[in-house]
Amino acid sequence: MNSLTINLRSFSRNIGLVRVINRFRTNRPYEDRFHKAIEDAIRPGDTAWDIGANVGFYTETFCSRVGPQGCVVAFEPFPESLEQIRERLPDCAWLRLENVALGDEDTLRHLVLSDNSTTHHLDSGTGQDPDARSIPVTVVRGDSVRQRLGGAPNLIKIDVEGFEEEVLSGLSETLSEPNLRAVFVEVHFHLLSQRGQANAPVRIEKMLRAKGFRVAWLDASHLQAIRP
């Protein structure tokens, strides 16, 4: 994907063309191809990281696929969502819950809350609405977590509401690990544009390719990076 493609996408979204196209798509569930690609990539005994786990839809898939010989780490900064994961998977002894957000530095930030937990996001640090509801959260680099846990994952899924580039930047050392076979990212073009990061998808592709991954877009918003 290049800058021209991104600009065309933004123009199509602004004039409502994306909504029209979506009406004529098949009735397959949103993220269906993304979900299947993840299922195909994960193996029994793997270590999988679910970054931006929300209430654990993908976490549950990971736990089922890797089995007791594997390990699943779910990263979710919103405590209520993390509790829902705990209630959803009470018997998964190979699940580790991390009540943190991942980013490009180890710091403290605020999580801006919305009516829907799927759209909670980190504050941008550029004059957040003073009336917005938020809670303090710990932000850590994925590389710091890898060092603490003592090993790199085999598969990573990222869904972080417009902070995809920061998460990947904080995983720079981890992305170089040969054991990491696959990275799956939901890219939030609209939110990136709002943050002044419209060209982040181009940089994300270059970053992953520089780490030795083969990058492909599964649909308009979901990126797959596989180590050959």
C-alpha positions in Angstrom: 0.0 0.0 0.0 1.3 3.5 -0.9 0.3 7.1 -0.1 -1.8 7.4 -3.2 -3.9 4.3 -2.2 -4.3 5.7 1.3 -5.5 9.1 -0.1 -8.0 7.3 -2.4 -9.3 5.3 0.5 -9.8 8.5 2.6 -11.5 10.2 -0.3 -13.8 7.3 -0.8 -14.7 7.2 2.8 -15.4 10.9 2.9 -17.8 10.8 0.0 -19.6 7.7 1.3 -18.4 5.4 -1.4 -17.2 2.8 1.1 -20.7 2.5 2.6 -22.2 1.9 -0.8 -19.6 -0.8 -1.6 -20.3 -2.5 1.7 -24.0 -2.9 0.8 -23.0 -5.1 -2.2 -20.5 -7.3 -0.3 -21.4 -10.9 0.6 -23.0 -11.5 4.0 -19.8 -13.1 5.4 -19.1 -11.8 8.9 -16.8 -8.9 9.3 -13.2 -10.1 9.9 -14.1 -13.6 8.6 -11.0 -13.8 6.3 -8.8 -12.3 9.1 -10.1 -14.8 11.6 -9.6 -17.8 9.3 -6.0 -16.7 8.5 -5.2 -16.5 12.2 -6.7 -20.0 12.7 -4.6 -21.3 9.9 -1.4 -19.8 11.2 -1.6 -20.9 14.8 -0.4 -24.3 16.0 -0.7 -26.5 19.0 1.9 -25.6 21.6 2.4 -22.0 20.3 2.7 -18.9 22.4 0.2 -16.3 21.1 -0.2 -12.7 22.1 -3.6 -11.0 21.8 -2.8 -7.2 21.9 -6.0 -5.2 22.4 -7.9 -8.3 23.6 -11.1 -6.5 24.6 -13.5 -9.2 25.9 -11.5 -12.1 24.5 -13.0 -13.2 21.2 -9.6 -13.9 19.7 -8.1 -14.9 23.1 -10.6 -17.8 23.2 -9.6 -18.9 19.8 -6.0 -18.8 20.8 -6.6 -20.8 23.9 -8.5 -23.5 22.0 -5.9 -23.7 19.3 -2.6 -23.8 21.3 -3.9 -26.1 24.0 -2.3 -26.9 27.4 1.2 -27.2 25.9 1.0 -23.6 24.7 0.6 -20.1 26.2 -1.7 -17.2 25.5 -1.1 -13.7 26.7 -4.0 -11.3 26.5 -3.2 -7.6 26.8 -6.1 -5.4 27.7 -5.9 -2.1 29.6 -9.6 -1.8 30.5 -10.2 -3.7 33.8 -13.8 -4.6 33.1 -13.0 -6.2 29.7 -10.2 -8.1 31.4 -12.6 -9.4 34.0 -14.9 -10.6 31.2 -12.0 -12.6 29.7 -11.4 -14.2 33.0 -15.1 -15.1 33.3 -15.1 -16.3 29.7 -12.2 -18.6 30.1 -12.1 -19.7 33.8 -10.5 -23.0 33.2 -7.7 -22.0 30.8 -4.6 -22.5 32.9 -2.4 -21.6 30.0 -3.9 -18.1 29.7 -2.0 -15.1 31.2 -3.8 -11.7 31.6 -1.9 -8.5 31.4 -3.8 -5.3 32.5 -1.6 -3.0 30.4 -1.6 -1.3 27.0 1.3 -1.8 24.7 3.1 1.1 23.0 6.5 2.5 22.0 7.6 3.4 25.6 7.2 2.3 29.2 5.1 5.1 30.7 1.7 6.1 32.1 -1.1 7.3 29.9 -4.9 7.6 30.0 -7.4 5.3 28.4 -10.3 7.3 26.9 -13.6 5.5 27.4 -16.5 5.3 25.1 -20.0 3.7 25.3 -18.6 0.6 23.5 -15.5 -1.1 24.9 -14.3 -1.9 21.4 -13.6 1.8 20.8 -11.7 2.6 24.0 -8.4 4.1 23.0 -5.3 5.7 24.5 -5.2 9.5 24.8 -3.2 11.1 22.0 -1.5 13.7 24.2 -2.7 16.5 21.9 -5.3 18.3 24.0 -7.8 15.5 24.8 -11.4 16.7 25.4 -11.5 17.7 29.1 -15.0 16.2 29.4 -13.9 12.8 28.1 -14.1 9.9 30.6 -10.7 8.3 31.1 -8.8 6.1 33.4 -5.0 5.9 34.0 -3.3 3.0 32.4 0.2 1.5 32.3 1.8 1.4 28.9 4.7 -0.9 28.2 6.8 -1.9 25.2 6.2 -5.4 23.9 10.0 -5.9 24.0 9.9 -5.2 27.8 7.2 -7.8 28.2 9.2 -10.3 26.1 12.2 -9.9 28.4 10.1 -10.3 31.5 8.3 -13.4 30.2 11.5 -14.9 28.9 10.6 -15.6 25.3 9.1 -14.3 22.1 5.6 -15.3 20.9 5.0 -17.4 17.8 2.0 -15.3 16.7 0.7 -11.8 17.5 -2.6 -10.2 16.9 -3.0 -6.4 17.2 -6.2 -4.3 17.4 -5.5 -1.1 19.2 -7.7 1.6 17.7 -5.2 3.7 15.8 -2.1 3.0 17.8 -0.8 0.2 15.6 2.4 1.8 14.7 3.4 2.6 18.3 2.7 -1.0 19.3 4.9 -2.4 16.5 7.6 0.1 17.3 7.7 -1.1 20.9 8.1 -4.7 19.5 11.1 -3.9 17.3 13.4 -6.5 19.0 10.6 -9.1 19.2 9.8 -8.7 15.5 13.4 -9.8 14.8 13.0 -13.1 16.7 12.9 -16.1 14.2 10.3 -17.9 16.4 7.8 -15.1 15.6 6.1 -16.6 12.5 3.1 -14.3 12.0 1.7 -10.9 12.9 -1.9 -9.9 12.2 -3.0 -6.2 12.5 -6.3 -4.5 12.2 -5.4 -1.1 10.7 -7.8 1.8 11.7 -7.3 4.1 8.8 -9.8 6.7 9.9 -8.4 6.9 13.5 -4.9 7.2 12.2 -5.9 10.0 9.9 -7.6 11.8 12.8 -4.3 11.6 14.7 -2.3 13.0 11.8 -0.8 9.6 11.0 -2.5 8.9 7.7 0.7 7.4 6.2 1.3 5.1 9.2 0.1 2.0 7.1 2.9 2.6 4.6 5.4 2.8 7.5 3.9 -0.3 9.1 4.4 -2.3 5.9 8.0 -1.2 5.5 8.7 -2.0 9.2 7.4 -5.5 8.9 9.1 -6.2 5.5 12.4 -4.9 7.0 12.0 -7.6 9.7 11.7 -10.3 7.1 8.0 -10.7 6.9 5.9 -11.2 3.7 3.1 -8.7 4.0 -0.4 -9.0 2.4 -3.8 -7.2 3.0 -6.6 -9.7 3.7 -9.2 -7.1 3.2 -9.5 -3.3 3.4 -8.5 -3.1 7.0 -6.6 -6.3 8.0 -3.0 -6.9 7.4 -1.1 -10.2 7.6 2.6 -10.6 7.9 4.1 -14.1 7.6 7.7 -15.0 8.0 8.7 -17.2 4.9 
